[in-house]
Amino acid sequence: MARIAYLKEQIARAERLAKAILDQQTAERLQAFAAECRAELQVLTLRTAA
């Protein structure tokens, strides 16, 4: 469960930073990181539900 909370926090931070940052490349990297975290979160959520 700690990993799930960590991933949710990282997703929120990355998305918030991506919106606030002016450098397009960095914003894209943050959005990609958020997507990776979201994918891992989905796997963990399905694993804990089963």
C-alpha positions as CSV (number, residue, x, y, z in Angstrom):
1,M,0.0,0.0,0.0
2,A,2.9,2.4,0.6
3,R,4.0,2.0,-3.0
4,I,0.5,3.0,-4.2
5,A,0.4,6.1,-2.1
6,Y,3.9,7.0,-3.3
7,L,2.9,6.6,-6.9
8,K,-0.2,8.7,-6.5
9,E,2.0,11.5,-4.9
10,Q,4.5,11.3,-7.7
11,I,1.8,11.5,-10.3
12,A,0.3,14.6,-8.7
13,R,3.7,16.3,-8.3
14,A,4.9,15.5,-11.9
15,E,1.6,16.8,-13.4
16,R,1.7,19.9,-11.3
17,L,5.3,20.7,-12.3
18,A,4.6,19.9,-15.9
19,K,1.9,22.6,-16.0
20,A,4.0,25.2,-14.2
21,I,7.3,24.7,-16.0
22,L,8.3,26.7,-19.1
23,D,10.8,24.3,-20.6
24,Q,8.8,22.1,-23.1
25,Q,11.3,19.2,-23.0
26,T,11.2,19.0,-19.2
27,A,7.4,19.3,-19.2
28,E,7.2,16.3,-21.6
29,R,9.6,14.3,-19.5
30,L,7.5,15.0,-16.4
31,Q,4.3,14.0,-18.3
32,A,6.0,10.8,-19.4
33,F,7.1,10.0,-15.8
34,A,3.5,10.6,-14.6
35,A,2.3,8.1,-17.3
36,E,4.8,5.5,-16.2
37,C,3.7,5.9,-12.6
38,R,0.1,5.7,-13.6
39,A,0.8,2.4,-15.5
40,E,2.6,0.9,-12.5
41,L,-0.2,2.1,-10.2
42,Q,-2.8,0.4,-12.4
43,V,-0.9,-2.9,-12.3
44,L,-0.5,-2.7,-8.5
45,T,-4.2,-1.8,-8.1
46,L,-5.3,-4.8,-10.2
47,R,-2.9,-7.1,-8.3
48,T,-4.2,-6.0,-4.9
49,A,-7.8,-6.3,-6.0
50,A,-7.4,-10.0,-7.1
